[in-house]
Amino acid sequence: MATKQIDIPGIGQVTLSKRRNASSIKLKVDGKGRVTVSMPFWTPYAAGVRFTESKREWIAGHQAARSAELAHGQPIGKSHRLLFEASPVAERVTSRVTSDIVRVTHPVACKLSDSTVQTVAEKASIRALRSQAEDQLPDRLRELAHKHGFEYSSVQIKQLTGRWGSCDSNQNIVFNLFLMQLPWTLIDYVILHELTHTNILRHGPDFWSAMRRVLPDVQVRRAAIKAYRPIVS
C-alpha cells in the first residue's frame, strides 16, 4: 500500500491510499473529521485529489456530524458504558477499563469537554472496543464460516483507518476493532464480505453475486454501513 498526505484548502489534510485490491475511489471521514481516500493502485494521486474536491459539501456535512463529544453514560460497543468521575484528589486525568465500565477520573476543575479529558476517554474506549472485538469477532467469524462453508487461515483484530476489514490472497482476515460499535447485522455483513474474499479476492459482478447468495439483502446492508457514523474511530 502506498500513501500520500496532502493539504487541500477548505478541507484540510487528506490521506490518499493506493490499494492493490481496490476497484474504485472511496472516501471516508473518521470520528475526528479526518479524511481518507482509498483508490486503485494504478490511479494517479491527482485523481484522488479531484475526487475529494468534488465531495466538499459531503465532507463538510460529515465533519460537522462527527464533532460530538464522548458523554457520561454513553454505550461503548457491545458491553461497556463510559462513566466520567470528578475527584477532589485527582491531579490528572486517568482511566480504568473493567469488564463493563470505562471509567475516566478527572480533577474537579476539568470539564468533560476539555481536550485532555476527551483524549483519555477516547483511548480508554478504544481499549474496551479492542477487548470486545478480540473476545467476540473470532467466534462470530467461525460461526458464519461454518454455516456458509467458507475456510480461512487466520484472523487478527487491528485498529484500522478507512476500512472495516480485509482479506489477503492467503485467506488471512483482519477486522477493525471499531466494528464493535456497529449493529450485529452490519458486523455480519463485514464478516461475510471478508469471507467471500477468501474465494473471490477482487470486487466485481462475480463477487457481489456470491455475496447475495449468502446475504440476500446485501445491498441494503451495504448502504446502511456507508451511512453509519461510529463516534469512536
For each residue, the residues with C-beta under 8 A, 3 or more apart:
1: 17 18 19 20
2: 17 18 41
3: 15 16 17 18
4: 15 16 45
5: 13 14 15 16
6: 13 14 16 45 49
7: 12 13 14
8: 11 12 13 14 49 52 53
9:
10: 56
11: 8 14 35 52 53 56 59
12: 7 8 33 34 35
13: 5 6 7 8 34 35
14: 5 6 7 8 11 35 36 37 48 49 52
15: 3 4 5 34 35 36 37 161 162
16: 3 4 5 6 37 39 45 48 49
17: 1 2 3 36 37 38 39 162
18: 1 2 3 22 38 39 40 41 43
19: 1 22 38 39 40 41
20: 1 41
21: 166 201 202 203
22: 18 19 25 26 38 39 40 41
23: 40 202 203 204
24: 39 40 203
25: 22 37 38 39 40 43 47 48 51
26: 22 37 38 39 162
27: 35 36 37 51 52 55 58 59
28: 35 36 37 38 161 162 163
29: 33 34 35 36 59 62 63 66
30: 33 34 36 66 161 162 233
31: 66 230 231 232 233
32: 66 233
33: 12 29 30 62 63 66 67
34: 12 13 15 29 30 161
35: 11 12 13 14 15 27 28 29 52 59
36: 14 15 17 27 28 29 30 161 162
37: 14 15 16 17 25 26 27 28 48 51 52
38: 17 18 19 22 25 26 28 162 163
39: 16 17 18 19 22 24 25 26 43 47 48 51
40: 18 19 22 23 24 25 43
41: 2 18 19 20 22
42:
43: 18 25 39 40 47 48
44: 47 48
45: 4 6 16 48 49
46: 49 50
47: 25 39 43 44 50 51
48: 14 16 25 37 39 43 44 45 51 52
49: 6 8 14 16 45 46 52 53
50: 46 47 53 54
51: 25 27 37 39 47 48 54 55
52: 8 11 14 27 35 37 48 49 55 59
53: 8 11 49 50 56
54: 50 51
55: 27 51 52 58 59
56: 10 11 53 59 60
57: 60 61
58: 27 55 61 62
59: 11 27 29 35 52 55 56 62 63
60: 56 57 63 64
61: 57 58 64 65
62: 29 33 58 59 65 66 229
63: 29 33 59 60 66 67
64: 60 61 67
65: 61 62 68 229
66: 29 30 31 32 33 62 63 229 231
67: 33 63 64
68: 65 71 231
69: 112 113 118
70: 74 82 112 118 121 122 125 231 232
71: 68 74 82 112
72: 82 83 84 112
73: 81 82 83
74: 70 71 81 82 231
75: 80 81 82
76: 80 81 82 102 125 128 129 181 232
77: 80 128 129 132 180 181
78: 132 136 180
79: 99 100 132
80: 75 76 77 97 100 101 102 125 128 129 132
81: 73 74 75 76 100 101 102
82: 70 71 72 73 74 75 76 102 104 121 124 125
83: 72 73 101 102 103 104
84: 72 104 106 112 117 121
85: 103 104 105 106
86: 90 105 106 107 108 110
87: 90 105 106 107 108
88: 108
89:
90: 86 87 93 94 105 106 107 108
91: 107
92: 107
93: 90 104 105 106 107 110 116 117 120
94: 90 104 105 106 120
95: 102 103 104 105 120 121 123 124
96: 101 102 103 105 124
97: 80 101 102 103 124 127 128 131
98: 101 103
99: 79
100: 79 80 81
101: 80 81 83 96 97 98
102: 76 80 81 82 83 95 96 97 121 124 125 127 128
103: 83 85 95 96 97 98 124
104: 82 83 84 85 93 94 95 117 120 121 124
105: 85 86 87 90 93 94 95 96
106: 84 85 86 87 90 93 94 110 112 114 117 120
107: 86 87 90 91 92 93 110
108: 86 87 88 90
109:
110: 86 93 106 107 114 116 117
111: 114 117
112: 69 70 71 72 84 106 117 118
113: 69 117 118
114: 106 110 111 117 118
115: 118 119
116: 93 110 119 120
117: 84 93 104 106 110 111 112 113 114 120 121
118: 69 70 112 113 114 115 121 122
119: 115 116 122 123
120: 93 94 95 104 106 116 117 123 124
121: 70 82 84 95 102 104 117 118 124 125
122: 70 118 119 125 126 232
123: 95 119 120 126 127
124: 82 95 96 97 102 103 104 120 121 127 128
125: 70 76 80 82 102 121 122 128 129 232
126: 122 123 129 130 159 177 232
127: 97 102 123 124 130 131
128: 76 77 80 97 102 124 125 131 132
129: 76 77 80 125 126 132 133 177 178 180 181 232
130: 126 127 133 134 157 159 177
131: 97 127 128 134 135
132: 77 78 79 80 128 129 135 136 177 180
133: 129 130 136 137 157 175 177 179 180
134: 130 131 137 138 157 177
135: 131 132 139
136: 78 132 133 139 140 180
137: 133 134 140 141 155 157 175 179 180 187 191
138: 134 141 142 155
139: 135 136 142 143
140: 136 137 143 144 187 188 191
141: 137 138 144 145 152 155 173 175 191 195
142: 138 139 145 146
143: 139 140 146 147
144: 140 141 147 148 150 188 191 192 195
145: 141 142 148 149 150 151 152 195
146: 142 143 149
147: 143 144
148: 144 145 192 195 214
149: 145 146
150: 144 145 195 196 198 199
151: 145 171 198
152: 141 145 155 167 171 172 173 195 198
153: 170 171 172 173
154: 171 172 173
155: 137 138 141 152 172 173 174 175
156: 172 173 174 175
157: 130 133 134 137 174 175 177
158: 174 175 176 177
159: 126 130 176 177 178
160: 163 164 165 166 174 176 177 178
161: 15 28 30 34 36 233
162: 15 17 26 28 30 36 38
163: 28 38 160 166 176
164: 160 175 176 178 179 190 193 225
165: 160 173 174 175 176 179 190 191 193 194
166: 21 160 163 173 174 194 197
167: 152 171 172 173 174 194 195 197 198 201
168: 171 172
169: 201
170: 153
171: 151 152 153 154 167 168 198
172: 152 153 154 155 156 167 168
173: 141 152 153 154 155 156 165 166 167 194 195 198
174: 155 156 157 158 160 165 166 167
175: 133 137 141 155 156 157 158 164 165 179 190 191 194
176: 158 159 160 163 164 165 179
177: 126 129 130 132 133 134 157 158 159 160 180
178: 129 159 160 164 181 230 232 233
179: 133 137 164 165 175 176 182 187 190
180: 77 78 129 132 133 136 137 177 187
181: 76 77 129 178 230 231 232 233
182: 179 186 187 190 225 228 230
183: 186 187
184: 187 188
185: 188 189 221 224
186: 182 183 189 190 221 224 225 228
187: 137 140 179 180 182 183 184 190 191
188: 140 144 184 185 191 192 215
189: 185 186 192 193 215 218 221 222 225
190: 164 165 175 179 182 186 187 193 194 225
191: 137 140 141 144 165 175 187 188 194 195
192: 144 148 188 189 195 196 211 214 215
193: 164 165 189 190 196 197 211
194: 165 166 167 173 175 190 191 197 198
195: 141 144 145 148 150 152 167 173 191 192 198 214
196: 150 192 193 199 200 207 210 211 214
197: 166 167 193 194 200 201 207
198: 150 151 152 167 171 173 194 195
199: 150 196 210
200: 196 197 204 206 207 210
201: 21 167 169 197
202: 21 23 207
203: 21 23 24 207 208
204: 23 200 207 208
205: 208 209
206: 200 209 210
207: 196 197 200 202 203 204 210 211
208: 203 204 205 211 212 218
209: 205 206 212 213
210: 196 199 200 206 207 213 214
211: 192 193 196 207 208 214 215 218
212: 208 209 215 216 218
213: 209 210
214: 148 192 195 196 210 211
215: 188 189 192 211 212 218 221
216: 212
217: 220 221
218: 189 208 211 212 215 221 222
219: 222 223
220: 217 223 224
221: 185 186 189 215 217 218 224 225
222: 189 218 219 225 226
223: 219 220 226 227
224: 185 186 220 221 227 228
225: 164 182 186 189 190 221 222 228
226: 222 223
227: 223 224
228: 182 186 224 225
229: 62 65 66
230: 31 178 181 182 233
231: 31 66 68 70 74 181
232: 31 70 76 122 125 126 129 178 181
233: 30 31 32 161 178 181 230
